[in-house]
Amino acid sequence: MPIAQSDTACTHFLREFWLALGGPPRYLDHLQTIGEGALASTFPVTDFATAAVAAAHLAVGELIDQAHGTLPLVTVDRRLASFWFATSLQPQGWSLPAQWDAVAGDYRAADGWIRLHTNAPHHRQAALAVLKTAPERDAVSQAVLGWKASELESAVVDHHGCAAAMLSASAWHEHPQGRAVAAEPLLHRAPATAAPASSHQSNPARPEWIVPRERPLRGIRVLDLTRILAGPVATRFLAGFGAEVLRIDPLGWDEPGTVPEVVLGKRCARLDLRDPADRAVLEGLIREADVMIHGYRADALARLGLSAERRRALNPGLVDVSLNAYGWTGPWRERRGFDSLVQMSCGIANAGMVAAGGDRPVPLPVQALDHATGYLMAAAAVRGLTERHITGQGVQVQASLARTALSLMSFAQTEAQPAALLPLNPSDYSDAIEHTAWGPALRLKPAGQIDGTPTHWDLPASGLGSGDARWL
């Protein structure tokens, strides 16, 4: 049930996030928010963004407190947090590629609306094979009109594509997958096997981790097996506090609309996990990692011989954080999904349409499920490292976009719209030019500040596959 409007949305979300992370409640008193205005939406997206960013920074603050005995003040700018949920990058003399391909989008079906997600070539081919039409928007629109939305959704998914029929919140509540997600915690957290007694490190041959006050994640190795948005947002955050992040992508994979945004601070390499030799390389990387963040569908890694049990056997002290689109239980637990699809399924796009008095889906103004989940995953990783630093134990954490959506939808909607955010201006960007692989760019100033611990990325955004699959 939605909570009362008397409780502020940001306070509500932050407390929910922090307690789901297992964070001690006393840390909530060491946070302040600044800034005014909000993104226009029927849901409190700016408060959601502010709380997610705050939770990740609080986790770093807790780590500093545990290591140094001083708890720094955390400040989050709600205006900048809102813009980071859109894009942090301002190219100088070049342009980002289009975020969506020509076919992706919302289509009117015979009995409602459906969204096709076709950015990946194999997903586009799956949708076009079902619709038996050319990759042209008008042709796709005509073909979709001949289908019922739920039947087309099932057909595309059966062809290993990505689609979502628009449901209302009440319909999702009664849906088998909606019921399964509602029964899940916001984050699944479970301790892993104890790490070697000789060290808090996953690899006893490595020096013991000393937490530097200014760069608290220096010396931490993060293995990034994520794509598109939520997972890469998490690992980008970790890189900002000194972690060595190594991103691994399949051969030939690209996501030109998002890569410059999310590979900041990382090295990027490629491996073919179906090849035994490359899989052995990955196992070696897992053995020497401190954190592994991955966004493969449920059981996908297990089918490659890299189940959670295998990962723990390789590295008992691993902080293992994973993402699924539609939750970890229920009939859709292995379904491919993205933020825009989950918004259609769970009732967010429908609620936006109703609030606008329109006749087509109205999504959130930003991909807030992706970004918020990314910051929650980052916070889970940092809290896992803090716990390992104290106990020597690794931890396993699971998040999902669908469960994050329920958190956003839990707050009662309001008819009164808050004041709009002031537009971005040059003072909102860092002074230094970032020399990305695509050209020079400016980055927004960080939305969160930790006293005595500045956020800084040591590496500019680089192309996928531009580095070697090894730790430095």
Secondary structure as UniProt FT lines:
FT   TURN            5..6
FT   HELIX           9..20
FT   TURN            21..22
FT   HELIX           25..30
FT   STRAND          31..34
FT   HELIX           45..68
FT   STRAND          74..77
FT   HELIX           78..84
FT   TURN            85..86
FT   STRAND          89..91
FT   STRAND          105..109
FT   TURN            110..111
FT   STRAND          112..116
FT   HELIX           121..131
FT   HELIX           137..144
FT   TURN            145..146
FT   HELIX           149..158
FT   TURN            159..160
FT   STRAND          163..165
FT   HELIX           169..174
FT   HELIX           176..182
FT   STRAND          188..194
FT   TURN            197..198
FT   TURN            204..205
FT   TURN            216..219
FT   STRAND          221..225
FT   HELIX           230..239
FT   TURN            240..242
FT   STRAND          244..249
FT   TURN            251..252
FT   TURN            256..258
FT   HELIX           259..262
FT   TURN            264..265
FT   STRAND          266..270
FT   TURN            273..274
FT   HELIX           276..287
FT   STRAND          291..294
FT   TURN            298..299
FT   HELIX           300..303
FT   TURN            304..305
FT   HELIX           308..314
FT   TURN            316..317
FT   STRAND          319..324
FT   TURN            331..334
FT   HELIX           339..346
FT   HELIX           348..356
FT   HELIX           368..391
FT   STRAND          393..400
FT   HELIX           401..409
FT   HELIX           426..428
FT   STRAND          434..436
FT   TURN            437..438
FT   STRAND          439..444
FT   STRAND          448..450
FT   TURN            451..452
FT   TURN            464..465
//
